Amino acid sequence: MKIELSNKLKKLPPYLFIEIDKMKKKAREEGVDIINLGIGDPDLPTLKPIIDVMAKEIYKPENHQYPLGSGLLEFKKAVSDWYKERYNVNLEPASETMALIGSKEGIGHIHLAFINPGDVVLCPDPGYPVYNAGTIFAEGEPYFMPLLQENGFMPDYTKIPVNILKRVKLLFINYPNNPTAAVATRKFFEDTVAFAKKHNIIVCHDAAYSEVYYDGQRPLSFMQIEGAKDVGIEFHSFSKTFNMTGWRLGYAVGNNEVLAGLGAVKENIDSGAFHAIQRAGIAALKLPVSWTDEIRAVYQKRRDTLVAGLRSLGWKVESPKAAFYVWIKVPLKFSDANKDVKSISSELVKFLLTKCGIVSTPGVGFGSSGEGYIRMTVCAPEARLKEAVERIRKVW
Ligand SMILES: *Cc1c(COP(=O)(O)O)cnc(C)c1O
């Protein structure tokens, strides 16, 4: 029998992190002591009070059945309370919040609710690959908006051609941003609401890193902007905030019609998030902010160590205000010495892996506008970050 993949699947680039994982495994098999600054996955454990709740809830038979629906009302109330407390935003729990099996799940499925073949989806470039993947699965057309350093890595809506604008149905934005670590300004969010209203575009704001911020500067929620709830929704994740990547829990909030559309898709393909996990999620949302302050303090210290270390090599590196990434312009010294390569970001990543045993991510893997940059995470202990810098110093 001849087994052939769908055209949609063939259209997708190989999922970035799977490729990097292969490279990493190979080096490890060769006995290299790898420092992994590649994928954004917290190395710290899930906060203990959350695990304690899970340990109790998992024994309760009432948690063992199909969860169904858009989330436990208690969970939805906890989300709504958290938004009120954190942002002073009012959300009606039943219709304006929705549990997700990780935010990636909702981000990947929402297209199926709104995209017909040929509809255009605006995706940031560089950007989280799932915005594009969901577009392709729904037979939509991605239009990539370059995120340029000179614009603070925010897209310039005025550069989108009129003939494209007519076909746009969905817009993805993501702040604090992966991979550039940029934070959105209030003005940008306000422009986004106006732009969406004018062109009848649904806004999906991915706020996975809202709680990973530095120097006490808390990023805005898109929902804090007047009119935001009329035009879109915001995705949140427990993964980065509470070190819960493996648990698979997230949520979306905002426009009730948009959420109802996403809910209708989900009813047909999943059966909800495990109730025990939702109950652990409630405990997470109710934790005093001091718990997440501690996580932020750890990342901030690591950020300072990595940024100072790279600068000591003569690299020009901006210190991120949020997210656990450092977005690094490929140093001139390296690009001057490697003029003929197809992708300078991939070349530097290869150099760091083969010469230093360091895994990083090439910017081009997030889209063509990411070329010329690499991404390092601070999801590794400080000693390893220092070691990484010293390994580079030896061969630089
Ligand atoms: C990590 C990440 C997510 C996914 O989070 P989950 O809730 O674990 O699915 C979503 N968006 C961005 C930009 C991310 O980096």
The ligand as an SDF file (V2000), in Angstrom:
LIG
                    3D

 15 15  0  0  0  0  0  0  0  0999 V2000
    4.9040   28.2920   24.6980 C   0  0  0  0  0  0  0  0  0  0  0  0
    4.0030   29.1050   23.8330 C   0  0  0  0  0  0  0  0  0  0  0  0
    2.6480   28.8030   23.7160 C   0  0  0  0  0  0  0  0  0  0  0  0
    2.0750   27.4830   24.1360 C   0  0  0  0  0  0  0  0  0  0  0  0
    1.7480   27.2940   25.3990 O   0  0  0  0  0  0  0  0  0  0  0  0
    0.9360   26.0390   25.8780 P   0  0  0  0  0  0  0  0  0  0  0  0
   -0.0890   26.6330   26.7660 O   0  0  0  0  0  0  0  0  0  0  0  0
    1.9150   25.1750   26.5770 O   0  0  0  0  0  0  0  0  0  0  0  0
    0.3100   25.3370   24.7240 O   0  0  0  0  0  0  0  0  0  0  0  0
    1.8420   29.6590   22.9850 C   0  0  0  0  0  0  0  0  0  0  0  0
    2.3500   30.7420   22.3760 N   0  0  0  0  0  0  0  0  0  0  0  0
    3.6390   31.0470   22.4450 C   0  0  0  0  0  0  0  0  0  0  0  0
    4.1370   32.2500   21.7460 C   0  0  0  0  0  0  0  0  0  0  0  0
    4.5180   30.2230   23.1560 C   0  0  0  0  0  0  0  0  0  0  0  0
    5.8180   30.5150   23.1510 O   0  0  0  0  0  0  0  0  0  0  0  0
  1  2  1  0
  2  3  1  0
  2 14  2  0
  3  4  1  0
  3 10  2  0
  4  5  1  0
  5  6  1  0
  6  7  2  0
  6  8  1  0
  6  9  1  0
 10 11  1  0
 11 12  2  0
 12 13  1  0
 12 14  1  0
 14 15  1  0
M  END
$$$$
